[in-house]
Structure formats: structure tokens, C-alpha cells
Amino acid sequence: MSASSVALERELAGTRRLLWGDHVKEDVFRRWAQGFQFSPDEPSALIQQEGGPCAAIAPVQGFLLKILLSETPGHSFQDLTSEKCNSLLVRAVCTILSQCLAPKYNVAVYRKNESGAETSGSNSVSVDEHSSDTIEHFHRRIQVHSFQNLSEVEAFYTRNIRILKDKYGVLLLLYSVILSKGISTVEAELSELSDPLIHSTYGYGSQGLINLMLTGRAVAHVWDHDQVVSGLRLRGIEKQNDIGFLTIMEHMQYCTVGSFYKSPKHPVWVLASETHLTVLFSLERRLAAPESAGESAERIFRSFDPEGNNFIPSVALQDVLCAADLVSEPEYVELMRRKLDTENLGIILLSTFMDEFFPGCERGAPDTFTLHHYNGLERSNPGGRVVYRTGRAALLECPMRAATTDPMLTCLQTKWPSIDVVWDDGHSPSLN
């Protein structure tokens, strides 16, 4: 066996270990063994056949929508041709690979048989195997094509679109991302974790895998920058991302999503429930604008008002001012406390706070806007038809958090505390 074949086997073994751990359940592998296929009812919407691979499919769908919305504002989604959608898929995949900042791009392909795949210029592991659909069979038939720049990758995928659309397309993208980024780099970013990127029992993708697909970094947390907790430096999101991420787990206080994810460059967000990923998007570009100073301060104020009463205890003023990067020396805080709580009621109203520190502050986001939601699972869509669901959103005067048990609304309120949405068909889309 040549040195290049030995090196490739070593890289594939390392990638397998990162993704799957030491043991892979056949059922879990089978659920991930699908290609990128478009819905017959929504030309640009990808179908997820079974639970598990949303950690790859939802990010690809998000980047696909980002490209589509950037280039064809107001375009009818139903007018898209299959050729256009294939082009969007290739470009979305290339965008994800580009975030790896790789010295070269290693694209994994699956060789169906000895003569079925183009092998020129690539390393490969030889095999003459006729086993069933198992992870061992899959790995023995992987080949890797190396490219120096992204335009070559895009041209290769365009010529060989079946690589992405055939049975193992989703897995081949995961392997390509890790092989391009480098196993040692991924391991370093996951330094505080030992679990595989795909849960060995339930088959869902870890937060590290989701972050790798969305940002190019396999960090385990969703807050801004790194944080030191009990002496450990825990890595978060390092900059404003192209597309965003919101999770219902923040409402449950299991995590804190930072502004880099909540306020992305484009109005597209991957939404996380406890078990599934979907995508929210809008044609309203103003939704993607970074928070203004006043919006940031209002969000911080509301974080000290979890019941949504529009006031905080006056004793919390110093903490609010400090969190909002405003003057927070004790003498100044006491002066402002007396000014903002003139009747000495022990509370400070949000309106009073905003009038004092941010008079005339305007929202970056509009008060009303249209949202669209994507869920790739057929069973989670009315009539089993994977289509974009549309809703009319409004930002109300008061937060709605205490008034809803709707998981969709609960998730959206982690970004827009006062949002309410009326969906066109009268039913809130499923996050699961």
C-alpha cells in the first residue's frame, strides 16, 4: 500500500472517530445515509428523510437561502428551476467549506464500483467489497479529491452533482469539511469535550458539529467570544456570523446565545428545539442589522425582568448599568436611582430608563415583518409536504414570554422578547 493510501486511511479513521466515536449503531448510520434532495412541493427546500442529519441539512439549507435572498430579492420561490436549485446547493456547500480556512480542500466521494467514479488526481483506498450498507463498507469506498481553491471545488461538484444528491451526500459533506479543516484543528477546538460529534445512541449532531457547519469552528458553546468558567477557558463564537442561531434551550436557561448568532449578517436563523433543527428566514433585510446601543440596553434591562413586568427592582440598577457598559460608579448609580425612582417605590420602569439614557432611540428592526419557516421532515409538515410556511410578525409594546406555551414563539422570543406571529394557515410550525 502506498504512503498516500496509508495517510488517507489514517485521516479517514480519525474523521470516523471524531464523528462517530468507537462504536456506531447501524440504525444511526442508516439515518444519516441520505443525499441532498429537494422537495417536489418547494423547489429550493431540502428534504430530511429521518431524524438525525438536520445538523448538516439545516445549515446547508440556511446558506442556500442566504445566497438566494441576497441575489433574488422578491423572487418567487416557486419559479426556481432544478438547475438553479442544484447551483444553489453547490454554492451553499462551498460556502460551508470556505469557512474552514483550509490550505486545500479535500472533497470526499463514494466510489460505487471499480469503474463508477472518476479518480484522476485523487488518493483512494482500494477495495473489492460487496457488503451491506454499513459504516465499514462506506469507509472502504471513500475516495478523496484535493483542490487548491474553491472555484475548482465548485466546478467539480457542478460536474458531479450526484456526489451530493446520491445516498451518502450528507455524510460525504461532513467528511469533506473535517478532512479540509484538518483533524488536529477540529480536535483542538473540541479540546474540552470527548463525546463524538454525532450522538452514538440517538444520532443527533452535537453543538460542536452545528457550530462547525455554521461558522467553520467546532467550538462547543454559542455565547460571544471565549468565557472563563471555574478556571477553564470555554470557546464561543468569535465574530458576527453570516447566518444566525436561536435555540429554545436558552429559554430553558441551559445556554446563552450571544449577539453574533442572534444578529447575523443575513436574516436567516437556524432554530434548535431539544431534538431537531429548522430554519427561519425573512426578506426583510433590516432584521439582520446589528443591535443599536439602545436595543442592546433594552435587551439587558429585560434580562433583569424575567417576568416581563417592564420594570426592575431599583437595587438592580447598578448591575444593569454595568452590563450595558454605562457609568456604574456607586455615587452615580445612587444619583440615578433617586432620579428614576422619584416616588421611592423600589422599582425602575423600562420607559423611564430608556428616556433617560437613550432618548429618541429608534428600533433597527421594523415593528411588523414577514417570516418564513422551513422544516425538512415530511412528517412535521401539514399533509407531509415540505414547503416554506409564512407568518406575519409584530413586535408588541410588552414582552410576551409569560403568555405563551408555543415552542416556536418561545424560541423566537429569545431574540425578540415582544414578538407575536400569526401564521397564514392558522397553525404554528413545528420545531420538531
N, C-alpha and C positions, 0 to 999 in steps of 0.2 A: 504494500500500500504506500502511495506517495506521501511525502511530508505534508503537502497541501490537503490531502484527504484526511490525514491524521488530525491536522489542525481544525479542519471543518467538523470532524466528529467531536472533537473536544468542545468547540463552540456550540454545537447543537446540544450536546449533553448538558452544558452549562445553562443554555437557554431553557431546556426542558426542566431542569431543576428549579430555576427561578420561577417559571410559570406554574409548574405542577407539583413541585416537591418530590418526595421519594416515591410516593405511590399515587397512581391515577386511577380513579374509578372509571370503568368503561362507560357507565351512563353519563358521567360528567364530560368525558371526552366526546362522546357521541353528540351531546347537546351543543358543543362548540363547533362541531364539524359541519359548518354551513358556509355557503358563499354569500356575497352581497347581491341580493335580489331585490328588484323594485316591485312595488305594489301595482297590480293591474288597475287599481282604482285611483291611484295618486302617483303620477309618473316619476316624481323625484323622492318618494318615501320608501325607505328600505324596510324589508320585512324581517322580523326576528322570529324564527321558527319555534324555538323553545327557550325556556328560562336559562340565563347564564351569560351569553355573549353580548349582552347590552353594553358591557364595559368597553367593547370595541365598536359595536354598531352605532350606539348613540353618539359618541364623539365624531365618527365619520359623518353621520347624519348632520351633526351640528356644523362641521366645517363645510359640508356640501351646501347647507342653507346659507352660511355666511358668504360663500362665493356667489351663490345665486342671487341673494338680496343685494350684494354690492354691485352686481353687473346689470341686473334687470329689474330695477325698482318699478313696482306696479304691474309687472308681467303676470299674466295668467298662468298659474302653475299647471293647469290642465293642457296648455298648448305645447309643453315641452316634448320634444321628440326623444326616442330611445337613444339616439346618437348623442344628443345634448346631455342626457342624464348620465350616460356612460362617461362622457368627458368630465362632467362634474364629479363623478365618483373618483376618477383617476386623479383629478386635481386635489380633491379632499384628502386622499391617501398621501399624495406627495406633500401636501401641507403638513400633515402629521409627521412624516419622515423628516421634513426640513427642520422641525423643531428639535430634532436630536442633535443638531450641530455636529454631524458626523464628518470625519475626514474623507470617508467614502460611504456609498450607500450599498448595503448588502441586501438584495431582494431575494427572498425565499420563494421557490416554486416547487410544485409537486409533480414528479415525473410519473405519469400513469403507467407507462410501459417503456421498454427499452428504446422505442423509436418515437414515442409520443410527444416528447418535449425538446425544444431547442436547447442545446447545451454548449454552443460555441462560446468560448471565452469565460466559462464558469467552472468552479470546482464542483465536484459531485461525489457522493458516496455510492459506489456501485452496489446493486442488489438484483437478485433474481428471485423475487418473492411473490407468492400468491396467497398470502394470509388474509384473514378477515379484516374488517375495519377496526383496527386497534392502534394505539399510540405508537407501538413498536413498528408496525407496518408503515405508518405515516412518516416516522423519522427516517426509516431506511430509504424512503423515496424522495427526500428533500434534496433539492439542488440549490445552490446559491449563485446568483449573478451579481457581480460587483460593478458599480458605476462611479465615475468621478464627479458627476454633477447631476443636479435634479432634472435638468432638461432631458438627459439620457434616460433617467428613470421614467419620466412621463411618457417619452416616446416608446419605451419598452412595454409599459403597461397598456398603452393605447393599441399597440400592435397585438398584444397578448391579453386582451381584456378578460378572457376566460380564467386567467390565473386568479382574478378577484371574484369572479362570478360563479366559478365551479365550487364543488363541495367543500374544499378546505380554504376558501378565500379568506375568511375571517382569521383563521389561525395563521395562515401564511403572512398576513399583515403584522400580527403580533410578533412573529418570529423575525420578520424584516426589521421592525422597529428596534428590537433588542439587539439583533446582530449588527445593525448600523450604529447604534449608540455605543455598544460595547458592554459586555457582561460586567466587567470590573467597575465601570461607571455606574451602571444600574445598581450593583451591589453596594457601592459606596453611598448612593442616595438613599438606599433602604437600610442603612447601617444599623438603625435601632430596631429593625424587625427581622424575624426569622421565618415567618409564615410565607408560603408561596403566594404569587400574585393572583392565582385562581384558587378559590377555596376548595380543598381536596374533597370535602363532603358535599357541599351544597352547590358548588360550581359557579358562584358569583365572583366578579372581579373585585379585588381589594381597592382601597382608596389610592394606594400607590400606583396600581395599574391605571385607574381612571385618570390620575394626575399625569402619568406618563403620556397617555393618549391625548390629553387636553393641552398640556404645557411643554412636553418633551422632557420633564423631570419626574422621576419616580419617587417623589417625596410622599410622606405618609399623612401630611396634615393640610388643612385648607385655609388656615389663617395667613395673614400677610407676613412675609419675611420669616426669619427664624425666631423661636422663642426659647428661653431657658426655663425649664421646669425641673425643680429639685436637682439642680446642678447639671441637667442634661440639656444639650442644645438640640431642639427638635425643629426639623426643617419644614418650612411652609412655602407658599407661593411667592416668587421673588419679584414679580412685576405684573402690571396690568395685562390680562390675557386677552387674546383675540375673541374668544367666546367664554361665557360665564358658567358658573356652577352654583346651584342652590340646593339645599337638602332639608327635608323635613326633620332630619336628626338635629338640626340646630334648634328648632322649636322645642325638641325634647331635651335640649341642653346637653347633648352628647358632644357637640363640637361648636366652634365659632368660625363662620365663613368670613373671610376678610374682604375688603373692598376691591382687591384685584380681581376676585372672582365675581363679586356681586355687581360690579360696574365695569364690564368688559368693553372692548373697543367696538364690538358689534352687538346689536340687540338679539343675541342668541344665547340661551342658557340651557345647559344640561340639568335636569331636575332629578333628584335622587329621593326615592322612598326607602323603606328599610330593605327592600329586596330587588329593586328594578330602577332602570334609568330611562327617562324620556327626554324630550326636547321641547322647549318653549321658544318662540321667536315672534318678531314683530317687524313690520315695515317702517315703524316709527323710529327714525334714527336718533331722536332726542333721548330715547330711553337708554342709550349707550353712553351718554355724556357723563364724564366723571362728576362725582358729587361736588356741589358748591360747598363753600365753607359753612353756609347756613344750614344746608341739608345735612352735612356731617354732624353739626352741633345738635340739630333736632333729633337725629338718629341716636346720638349719645344720650341726650336728655331722656328719650323714650326708653332707653335701656335701663334707666333707673326708675322707670314707671311701668313695671311688667304687667300691671292690671289695666293699663290703658286709661287711666283717670285724667290724663293731661295735666298732672301736677306731680311734684316730687316733695318729699319732706325737706324742709329748709336746711336741715343738718347735712343733706347730701349735696348741697351746692358746691362745696369745695371739690368734692370728687368729680362732679360734672365739669367744672371749670378746668380741672387738671386734665381730665380725659379729652377735653376739647381743645387743649393747648392754649387756653386763655389764662390770664393772670390769676394765680391761685394762692398768693400770699395771705396768711391769716387775717391781717388787718383789712386788706381789700375785700376779702370774702365776707367779713363781718359787716363792712360798709354796704356791700351789695345785698346781703341778706336782709338788712333793715330796709333798704330801698325797695326790694322786690316783694317783701312781706310786710307792707306798711301797717296792716292790722294785727300783726303778730299772731297769725293763725297757725304758724308752724308748717306752712306749705308755700311752694312757689309754682305759679301757673306757667305752663309752657308758653302761652301767648305773651305773658309778661316778660319771660326770659328772652324770647325771640325779639320782642320790641326793643329791649334794652341793648342786646348785643348784636343783633342782626336786623336793624330796622329796614323795611322795604325789601327784605330778601325774597327773591323770586325762585320758584322751583325750576330746576333744569328740565325735569320731566313734565309733560303736559298733564292736565287733570283727567283727560279721557283719551283712550287709545285702544287699538285693536290688537288682540293677541291671537296667536295660533299655537296649537299643541300637537305634537307628534308622539305616538306610542306604537312601536313596531310590532308588538304582539297582536296577532289577529284576534285572539280570544278577549283582548282588552278593549276592542273597538266594537261599537254597535254593528250588529249584522256581520261581524268578522271581517269588515272592510277597513284596511289600513289607509286612513285618509287624515288630512290635517283638520283638526277641529278648531272652530273660530269662536272667540268670545269678545265682548265689549267690556273693557275695564274702566274703572273710575277710581280716582284717589279721593277719598272722603275726608271730611274735617277731622273725624276721630278715628283712632285705630279700631280695627275690627277683631283683634285677636281673641278677646273674651267671648265673642259672639258666634264663633264658627267651630264646627267639628269636621268640616270638609277638608280632607287631606290636601287637595290641590290648593285651596285658598290658604290653608295653614302654611304650606311651603312657600307660596308667593309672598306671604306677609313677613317672611324673614328678610325680604328686601324692601317691600312696600308695606309698612305696617297698616296703612289705612286703605288698602286695595279691596275692591269688590269687583267680581266679574260675573256678567250674565252671558252664559254660553248660548249660541244660536239655537241649539237643539233642546235647550232647557235642562241639560244634564251636565254636571261637571265631569271632565275627562278623568280617566283612571290613571293614577301614578304607578299602579302595579300591573 
